[in-house]
Structures are given as C-alpha cells and as structure tokens.
C-alpha cells in the first residue's frame, strides 16, 4: 500500500508539472529575439551572442602537398548538400515584410494539414503585427501593397479563426512619402505540455490507423483479381470501339 501511494504521488507530481504553461515570446523589429519561460525560469534563445575568440598561437606555414588531377576532379564531382528550407530559419534571416508575410502564410497552410491538432494545442496570448510597405515609386508601392494584403490578411484571418487567440492587432499601410519597408512583430505564445503530448499521441494513432487501412486494402486485392480487372477493362474498351 505505501508503494502504491508513492507511485500515485509521483504520477500526480508529473501531471502537475506538465500542466504548467510554457510561454514563448517572439519579437521582431531590427532583429529577432526569442525567449522561453516556465515557472520562474527564463531562457533567452535569440539573439545569439558570439563568444570572444581566443587568441590562437601562430603556427609555421606547412608546405602544401600537390594534389593529383584525379583527386581534384573527384572533389568537383561531389554534390554539395543544400540546407533544408526551414520557415523559422528563413524568418530569422529575413525578418522584414516578406519574412513576416511568409511566416504567417506557412502557418495558415500548416493549419489546413493533418497536424493542425498539434498547432491547436498552442494558445496565442498576444499577437501584434505592423507592416509598412513601399516600392520604387507610388505605382509600385500601390501594386506591392495590394499583393501583400491579398496574401497576408486572409492568412492572418485563417490563423485567428483556427487557433486559440486571446488578443491580436494587425495593421498594414503603404508608405508613399518615405518609401520605408518595415515590419514589427510581437507574439506571446503559450502551451500546456500535457495538452501538447495528448495532441502528438492522437496524431500518431491517426497516422497508424490510416496506414493500417491502406495496408489492409492492398492485401485484399490479390494478383488474380487485378488481372481480371485489367481483362474486363480491355473487354469493355474493345466493345465500345466496335459499337462506334
């Protein structure tokens, strides 16, 4: 009995810990800053502060070995692996108007997919986006503003309707006077780890269920049945040709 109470107590502690919100704060203006807080702990993830380089001892230059032409040719033939397109990395490197619009657009596309349950585990506590859009001249500014709004506002509307959003403010204006392209984003996102784990479990089981159904359907069709289906299709096609 005491052992059972200890086990129940440990489970209860884990449930309580996993029920505490984790908050993620993202701010983008001149640069992107990202921080994560949980209980009394806070971690500043971005921007990354570069460590001062240690002074290296000067080494005597070594004689370079001459490479054979065959080896040089082999290295040229090697394919360079390109890094995968990650929306967060893209946003970090391009945090202007295009970066913010692209991030919101990708989020809205992800919410339409099968992983929308995972995204819905998150709650947007506060979302504030402000865009200033400009082109080369007044005509370019008007065209660019219209194109940006046609993509940006429908995507934001879908995100707000699909996810849990408590407070949001979205604004986009053309800048005909000064020609500035600026984007400001501030978002506070929270998630309860227990809810996120449940979402992952449900999505995992649904994937297994779908794969299982497809596998069973594939087993039901024997090779003989497939051959008979092809013969019937050919006979039907020949009959239709003779009638014509």
PyMOL commands that set and color helices and strands:
alter all, ss='L'
color gray80, all
select helices_A, chain A and resi 2-18+69-77+87-93+97-111+116-119+138-162+193-220+223-243
alter helices_A, ss='H'
color red, helices_A
select strands_A, chain A and resi 21-28+32-38+41-46+122-133+164-165+168-174+182-192
alter strands_A, ss='S'
color yellow, strands_A
deselect
rebuild
show_as cartoon
